[in-house]
Amino acid sequence: MKVAFLGTGLMGLPMAQRLLEANIEVIAYNRTPEKLEPLKAAGAQVVKRPYQAINAADCSILMLSNAGAIYSVLLSDRSWQTVPGHSIIQMGTITPTESKEIRDAVVAAGGEYLEAPVLGSIPEVKDGKLIVMVGAHQEQYQRHLELFKHFGPEPLLVGPVGSASALKLALNQLIASLTTAFALSVGFAQHQGINVDLFMYVLRQSALYAPTFDKKLQRMLENNYDNANFPTKHLMKDIDLFISEARSTSLNLSSIEGVRDIIDMAMKMSFSDADYSSIFSAINASTDGA
């Protein structure tokens, strides 16, 4: 199998590396060519144009930043001509509406489209333990199952295109809301003179505990947000996608809109490229100023 990998950023790079480690031929494209060097050194074929990757491969994986990037890379005039008869697998985070619109464009061009967003970050990529959520027909899912298993042990067929994108946004909303709530509780405990170790001791014994709390605690206590597995700007993008999609429902969005304000504050504090646990500093800043 030859796989075109379009988008080799924070997640795309280690994902493409996993395919190479499994002796799958990878033809890689990235809009920033310098990011292709590690893949080239690992044995991937690198190309300067996306259509060159698509044309040389059996299927194409998209790990691009947003729907606009997908349209630019995949549906430009030259790339458009390579889509007929080709499988396009979209693995980034976009809205269900965007995913279905891209599917319609790909199908109209004569190709097939699947969505397979993933839950997890760089450590899970390297261990092959991502949660892969697939939006596709049953036959498409079965045909690509072995490919998906390189990223996670039990790829899950969620439903038709759009359903996996919706599930991914629901989960990423929870990442933002959980982290914000945890940061607020830790900050409140500190301001009240409660030992954080004691706070965590009680929390870990309760039904309130989530493992992500311990993963982020030390970063928060040390204000150390370097070497992000998931930067604040990406979480902000996903929350904006969630809110834009959820506005068509009758859901009350007040809570996530408040979370968005805090993430926006972290961005303004120059934490855009930092780990999203920087939410803690934004919460402490707002508390100190109150």
N, C-alpha and C positions, 0 to 999 in steps of 0.2 A: 504494500500500500504506500502511496505517496500522498502526503498531507501538506496542503498549503496552510501556513500559519500567518495570519494577517493581524498584526498588533502584538509586539513583543515587549510590552512594558512590565510593570511590577509583577503582574500575575502571568501575563503571556509568556515571558521569558522562561520561568521555571516549568511551565506547562509544556512548552515546545521541547525543553531539555528532557522531560520525562519521555516524550515520544522518541527522541533520539536514543535514549538509554534502552528503549525497547526495540531498537533496530528498525524503527519506522523512518522512512525517508521523509525529511522535512524540507520544504521550500519556503523560506521565510521572507516576509516583507514588513518593514516598519517605516512610518513616515519620517522618523529620525534615524537615518541609516547607522549612526554610531552604536545604537542599541543592538544591532545585529552581530556585532563582533564576537560576543561570547558564543553565539550559536554557530557562527562560521567556524570558530575554533573547535567546536564540538562535532563538526561534520555536516552541518546543515548547508544546503545550497541557499545563498542569499541573492535576492533580485532587487532591482531598482524600481520596478513598477509592479503594482498589484496584479495586473492582468497576466504578467509573466508567471507569477506564482500559481494563479488559478488555472491557467492553461496547462501547466506541467503536472498538475496533481489530480488525484482521484476524487478528493473532496477538500473543502476549504473550511478551516476554523477561523472565526472572527473573534478576536479578543480586543475590541476597539473601545475607545473611551465613551462614546455616546452614539445616538442614532445619526447625528450629523456626520460623524466620522465614517459610519458605515455607508451612508449614501455617497460620500466623497470617494471612498476607497473601492467599494464594490460596484456601485451603479454609475460610475463615470462612463463615458462613451466607449472607451477601449475595453474596460473591464466588463461592461455590460455584454459585449459580444462573446465573452468566454463563458457566460453563465449557462447557456443551453446545455442540457444533459448533465449538469453538474450539481453536486450536493453542497449546500451552504449550511454550515452549522454555526449559529450565533450563540456565543457563550458569555458575552458581557452582560451588564445590567442596563436594561432599557425598559420602557413601559410596555404593558400588554398591547396597547394601541399601536405603538411604534413597531413592535414585533410583527403584528398582523399586517401592518402596511408594508413592511419590508418583505414579508412572505408573499404578499400579493404581487409585488414588483418582481420578485425572483421567479415566481410561478409564471407570470405573464411573459417573462423573458425565456421561459422554457427550462428552468432549473427546478430543483426541489429545495425546500427550506425546513430546517429544524431549529428549535431553540434549546439550549442546554446550559442555562446559567448555573453557577456553582456557589456553594456556601463554604467558607473557609478562607484562609490566607496562605502566605508563603510556606509556613511549616507544613500545613496540610497538603499543599501541592507536592512538596518534596517527598512526603511520606506516602503519597498516593491515597490520601484519605479525605479528599474533598467530597462534599455531598453534591452529587450531580443531579439536577432536576430537569427532566426532559419534557418539552412540549412538542408532540409529534403524533403521527399515526402509529399504531401498534407495529405495523410492518417496517416503518422507518426506524423506530426504536430498536427492534430486533436486529436490523441490518447493521446498525452502528453501535450496538451494545459493547462489543469487544473493544472498540476505540474508546468509548466512554470509560471503560473499566481501567484504562491506564491512569485516569485521574481520580477515581473513587471506586471502592469495592462493590457498591450496590447502587448503580444508577437507577433513579426512580422515574418511571413514566407517570407524569402528573396528569396529563390530558392533552388536548389539542394545543396548537400554537396560541400563546397568550397566557395559558394557565401557569406555566412554569415561570414566566416573567412576573406574573402577579404574586406567586408564592415567594419569589426572591425579594421583591419589594416589601412584602409583609414582614419577612425576616429581617431585612436591613433596617426597617423602621424600628424593630425591636432592639437591634444593636444600639441605635442612637438613644432610644428612650431608656433602656436598661442602664446604659453607661451614664447618662445624665442623672438618673435617679440615684444611682450608686454614688456618683461623685458628690451629689448634694448631701446625702446622708453622711458620707465620710467628712465632708467639710463642716457639717453641723456638729458632728461628734467632736471634732477638733476644737471648734469654737466654744463648746460647752465643757471643755477640759476632760473629755472621756478618752481614755487610752484606746488608740486605734486597734491594738492587738486584742483588747477586750471586746471591742465592737465586732471585730471579725470572728472571734471565738463564738460569740452568741449567734451571729449571722450564719456561720457555717453549719450550726446544728439545727437551723430552722428550715422551714419549707420556702423561705424567701431566697435562699442561696442559689446563685448561678455561677458555674466555674469561671465565666468571663471576669467576675469580680476579682478573683485572685490573679488572673492574668494581667489585669490593668492596675492593681493596687500599688505595686512598687513604683511603677512609672509615675503615678499620681503623687505619691509621697515624696519622690525625689525630683519632681518636675522635670523628668527626663523623657522626652518624647521623640528622641532621635531614632533613626533606622526603622521607620514605620513599615509595618506589614500592610496597613490600611490607612492612608493619610486622611486627614480631616477634610480636605477638599473633595475627596471621593465620596465620603459619607455625606457631605453637603449636597453633592450632585444627586445621590440616591434619594435623599430626603425630599429634594425638590421634585424628583420624578414621582415619588410616592404621593406627595401633596397634589401635584397636578392631575394624577390619575384618580385619586380619591375624591376630588372635588365633584366628580360626576355622580357620586353616591350621596346617601343621606347621612353619612357618618359625621360625627362631631370631631373636627380636626384641631380643636383648641390645644390639646396637649402636645401634639407633634409640632404645631406652629410655635409653641413656646420653646420646645427643644431646638427648633430651627434657629430661633433668635440667639440661643446660647452658642450653637455651633458657629453662627455668623460672627459672634463676638470673638470666638477662638480664632477664626480666620483673620479678623481685624487685628488680632494680637500677634500676627505673623506666624501662626501655627498651621497655615494651609498645607504645607508639605510634611508636617509633623504627624506623629501617631494621633489618632482621634481621641485617645485618653487625655489629650490637651484640653478637652471639655472641662476637666477638673480646674485648670487654671482660670478658665473663663468664669466658672461658677464662683470661685474664690474672689476673683476680681469684682464681680457684681456684689458679692456679700460685703467685701471690704468697703465698697463705695456707698453702701446703704446707710 
